[in-house]
Amino acid sequence: MKSDTKYERARSRDIPTAARMIALAFAGTLDGVTKWLTDNGIENIRVVREGRQIPACLRRISMGQFFGGRSVPLVGIAGVATAPELRGKGHARRMMESCVREMREEGAALGGLYASTQALYRQSGFEQAGHRFITRIPLVRLLGGDKSRQVIVLDESDHNRVKACYTRFASSFNGLLDRTDYVWKRIREMRDSRFQGFGVTDSAGDLSGYLYLAQKRDDTTGRQELHLSDLAFTSESAGRQLIAFLADFEPMGDFVQFGGGPMHPLLTLLPQQRYEVKLKDFWMLRIVDVVRAFEARGYSAASRGSVVLSVRDRLVPENEGRWRIEFERGRAKVHRNKGARGAAIECDIRGLAPLYSGLYSPRQAAILGLCSGEPEALDILGGALGGGTPWMTDHY
Ligand SMILES: CC(C)(COP(=O)(O)OP(=O)(O)OC[C@H]1O[C@@H](n2cnc3c(N)ncnc32)[C@H](O)[C@@H]1OP(=O)(O)O)[C@@H](O)C(=O)NCCC(=O)NCCS
């Protein structure tokens, strides 16, 4: 960065400039973007200040991400934008480098984002680590539901039990967010859509599944589509109740759509594969702190043994060097490796992201040049990290 260039927290007077940049970047309205910037805490907005000019900005979202059943601290990055008249001069690249350094200094384990251009984020150590698909099911195909209809309407007072139900569901898969308020607000309201919550209960009256839906009406036919901002359940019978609940919209509706993995668990409960699953986006991760990231996540309880991981990280030298990772009873301990003992894996910090998330096994990642190592070490790490393809319901 030039000597008069700073990466810092936005001040209130920077908001109009940031709003203009973000509105132009994402084709939003100035009013809508200003609300987005101010409603969610301007302390989370960062700007690049160059003298009197603000060429670029971003938003940070503190949350967690489930891996191996445990929540790992994650800083999500959104709203990355450079003013159109100042693009192509390296502002976004340098801003992302400062952002990664800041996350490290604060003690974050992971950084995450959805990328419009992966090339930009790869330069600061992010790599594809999971995906988000949109599933679209004809309502007439929602068969196999449980019609016992113990359906309740959810309101604000149900938030804690909705959260508990989501956490049970989300922590059973790799990659789902451990949501904080920013994401929860978007479940209920997103741009001009408001989503209504409905839950299903088990025989004890506890919430065992829920969904949030918005109806999109086609004014020419009068028929509707259901868009879900969230869908979670903790038992087969709850999943089947949600199927029956959605199927009840069929007389006036054609489709339901929702975000998730390539194989949302609800699909397994359907008798036929008559739906469309389309890739929406890959999400990327940056391992900000190797020790914290590996010690925070969970692993297969059956995994035992250790590997030596040799990491290169141009931006965060604290991550560099040889680490010994010891797996025991579903947890890992990470130490500096002294000496040359042990089967070793080598990787750049970027290559570590899809290994960590389980998007690729270490053997698969080696084919892509994301890491290299002795087969024994690759298998030990792969055995510990495996656990299904990483996905996410939310876009942030
Ligand atoms: C994407 C964006 C932030 C880049 O800002 P910028 O300051 O012009 O980017 P930089 O000059 O720092 O470029 C850094 C790298 O990003 C990538 N990049 C930048 N602009 C790109 C473009 N239009 N298409 C593809 N890659 C691009 C390149 O890899 C570039 O590195 P290189 O110059 O060595 O090839 C800017 O174009 C923008 O605001 N776009 C609209 C909003 C958006 O897409 N935001 C990102 C959402 S995740």
The ligand as an ORCA input file, in Angstrom:
! r2SCAN-3c Opt
* xyz 0 1
  C     -14.109     -7.490     -8.244
  C     -13.597     -6.107     -7.872
  C     -13.814     -5.893     -6.356
  C     -12.107     -6.035     -8.207
  O     -11.615     -4.800     -7.750
  P     -10.245     -4.160     -8.316
  O      -9.780     -3.171     -7.305
  O     -10.461     -3.686     -9.691
  O      -9.321     -5.454     -8.352
  P      -7.717     -5.480     -8.360
  O      -7.205     -4.440     -9.307
  O      -7.212     -5.455     -6.976
  O      -7.459     -6.916     -8.992
  C      -6.947     -7.991     -8.241
  C      -7.243     -9.287     -8.981
  O      -8.638     -9.509     -9.035
  C      -8.969    -10.190    -10.244
  N      -9.904     -9.341    -10.979
  C     -10.082     -8.013    -10.856
  N     -11.041     -7.587    -11.692
  C     -11.477     -8.651    -12.348
  C     -12.459     -8.865    -13.354
  N     -13.200     -7.863    -13.841
  N     -12.660    -10.100    -13.810
  C     -11.935    -11.142    -13.338
  N     -10.982    -11.003    -12.389
  C     -10.756     -9.779    -11.901
  C      -7.678    -10.372    -11.002
  O      -7.166    -11.641    -10.689
  C      -6.780     -9.299    -10.411
  O      -5.437     -9.674    -10.410
  P      -4.471     -9.341    -11.684
  O      -4.654     -7.898    -11.936
  O      -3.141     -9.720    -11.149
  O      -4.989    -10.208    -12.767
  C     -14.331     -4.977     -8.657
  O     -14.257     -5.286    -10.031
  C     -15.790     -4.817     -8.284
  O     -16.122     -4.027     -7.407
  N     -16.660     -5.576     -8.978
  C     -18.085     -5.599     -8.736
  C     -18.405     -6.240     -7.401
  C     -17.797     -7.592     -7.191
  O     -17.763     -8.448     -8.073
  N     -17.310     -7.781     -5.947
  C     -16.783     -9.029     -5.475
  C     -17.889     -9.800     -4.900
  S     -17.324    -11.220     -4.087
*
